[in-house]
């Protein structure tokens, strides 16, 4: 009898331990991938607004409007976003993975932007070179 009780207690503790250490995100929380996209959009909106150098009240009003646009674009409600953000703040290991993915995405965007600018500059240089050659003829 004692062995059965002890085994039962050990099983309950094991189940609780496994539930606490699960890597799965609850269903009502925004997924890692979707959260990355949302946070990238929020980051981009904040960066664009910072460049405008508007007064604080104006910036807050514009951001609120843009924030709603982000929610609509990703098909989420503000409450779900805030609950998910709280969840990820409470699980720093998962939040760290989100930020790592974001950094990778931002680095890729920066690389693409530089490549685009270099290609654009090379095209302009080629056009100038052709025009100079035409003037010489």
Secondary structure, 3 states (H helix, E strand, C coil): CHHHHHHHHHHHHHHHHHHHCCCCCCCCCCCHHHHHHHHHHHHHHHHHHHHHCCCHHHHHHHHHHHHHHHHHHHCCCHHHHHHHHHHHHHCHHHHHHHHHHHHHHHHHHHHHHHHHHHHHHHHHHHHHHHHHHHHHC
